[in-house]
Amino acid sequence: MEQHNLHFTLSDVADDAEEKLIQQKLWSHNAHFQAVDMRPLRLTITNDAGDIVAGLLASTWWGSLEIQYLWIDERHRYGGLGRQLIHRAETEALARGCHQAYLDTFSFQALGFYEKLGYRRYGHLAGYAHKHTRYYLAKALPAAAAQGEDQRAESAESADRH
């Protein structure tokens, strides 16, 4: 492999065009092994004024839901919004053909919250800022269980209307 006249560039400024080019080149390579079916999945919760008070950013690809960010405004925490966002993301992921979900969280964030939702640790990496641990979690998305949950919720809503 010839490497004459090549130049390295180091930058701390994001360049959307460079990022898109590198991502597309990698996806093109990956497509030789498996079709690239990455799709964004975004959920937000707004108040009456239209302000976002909670949100989840994720992607689905290769049968997996990758949850990247979950944020709840401090005034709205501990009211079930996080659980609802995760549930809705998992439901949409099932509709997109996903069979598993994964995410990561830091030791000072929401490890217990995710474990209560059925996510299990599969790894960790200590030493962030020399004091925090990053945990990696995953969960199987059983289609039959999700469909049963939706049917129970629909039955409950129907009963409430009568």
Secondary structure, 3 states (H helix, E strand, C coil): CCCCCCCCCCCCCCCHHHHHHHHHHHHHHHCCCCCCCCEEEEEEEECCCCCEEEEEEEEEECCEEEEEEEEECHHHCCCCHHHHHHHHHHHHHHHCCCCEEEEEEECCCCHHHHHHCCCEEEEEEEEECCCEEEEEEEEECCHHHHHHHHHHHHHHHHHHHC
